Amino acid sequence: MTDEELVKRFLKGDESSFNLIVKKYQQKIYWHARRLTGNHFDADDILQEVLMVIYEKLKDYKFESSLYTWIFRITYTRSLNLINKNKVKRFFSIGEEEMPDISGNEDVVRDVENREKLRLLDKVLKELPIKQREVFVMRHFDELSYEEIAEVTGKSIGGLKANYFHALNKVTSLMEREYGKKEPDLRILGRQTG
């Protein structure tokens, strides 16, 4: 069933359609917020907040962009609001008390089992300024096109490409430093897009 069909069914009173939307997007929302905020607890709060906003605002969704882009715009805005609210550079650690727990999500469980990969990811993302981190996360992990990222962020495609280029150079440099390789394999950072 397409996103449009799910939304239309939900708007006609079919609550199970909303559950299918949640099932389809909760992991993506969580990981997008997690990578931007660098904190499981913040990402989990953002996930809950975004799901409530989606539930309340789905009646206003105009089908002008994909549901995926609309949801990412909400997630992006909530994540940046939290980052700006805190105004403190966060430590991107993933200790025992910060283990993600999204029921029924095998990808998250698999990632939790690979804590070293998460630590490396957080360490690398921590080094990026927020404007570079956001475009790197959306492009590399969320696999959004520059056009979709521009729609989500309201920024120019040229500016996004420049920020991605700088982020990619920094990530490559950090990976070289970490692994001592001239051409590090960025695939070690993985993708949790589901």
C-alpha positions, -999 to 999 in steps of 0.1 A, spaced: 0 0 0 14 34 -9 19 63 15 -9 82 -1 -33 53 3 -23 50 40 -29 87 46 -62 87 29 -73 56 48 -62 72 81 -81 104 73 -112 82 68 -108 69 103 -87 38 98 -63 39 128 -44 8 116 -32 28 87 -14 52 110 2 22 127 15 11 93 30 46 88 47 44 122 60 10 115 74 22 81 90 54 94 99 50 131 133 36 126 142 63 100 129 91 123 149 77 152 182 73 134 179 107 117 173 124 151 200 102 167 226 112 142 218 149 144 215 151 182 241 124 190 220 112 219 197 82 223 174 99 248 170 130 227 164 110 196 138 89 214 120 120 227 121 135 192 107 102 178 77 104 202 72 141 195 73 136 157 49 107 158 25 129 178 29 158 153 23 134 124 -9 121 140 -22 156 147 -11 172 114 -17 144 89 -50 160 81 -31 191 68 -7 171 46 -12 183 11 6 156 -10 28 183 -25 59 164 -14 64 128 -5 53 117 29 89 107 35 101 142 29 73 158 49 82 135 79 119 143 75 111 180 75 93 176 109 121 154 123 148 178 111 131 208 126 125 191 159 161 180 160 175 214 153 152 230 178 165 207 205 202 213 194 196 251 195 178 249 228 206 231 244 233 253 229 259 229 244 282 208 223 271 172 232 292 143 238 282 116 214 287 86 236 266 55 236 271 40 270 252 11 285 224 34 298 219 48 263 211 17 243 183 23 217 152 2 223 126 3 195 106 -28 198 104 -51 169 133 -34 151 159 -59 141 182 -33 125 185 -14 157 192 -46 177 219 -55 152 234 -20 155 234 -21 193 253 -53 191 279 -35 171 287 -8 196 322 0 182 306 10 149 282 33 167 310 48 188 330 55 157 300 70 139 293 93 169 329 103 172 331 112 135 298 130 135 307 149 166 335 166 147 313 180 120 296 215 124 258 211 124 253 224 89 277 198 75 264 171 98 228 175 87 235 173 50 260 144 55 234 125 76 206 131 51 227 123 20 248 94 33 225 77 58 190 88 49 199 86 11 179 118 3 186 136 -30 199 171 -28 165 183 -40 148 165 -11 173 178 14 167 214 0 130 208 5 135 196 41 160 223 51 150 252 29 186 257 19 201 260 -16 213 229 -35 246 246 -42 251 253 -5 241 218 4 266 203 -21 294 225 -7 286 214 29 284 178 19 318 181 1 334 196 32 317 170 55 329 142 33 365 155 33 364 158 72 349 124 76 375 109 52 403 126 71 390 114 105 386 79 92 422 80 78 434 92 112 414 65 130 424 36 107 456 49 92 445 42 56 449 66 27 414 57 13 392 47 42 361 27 35 332 48 46 309 18 45 323 10 80 300 38 92 271 18 78 236 28 71 206 22 94 179 34 69 159 2 68 
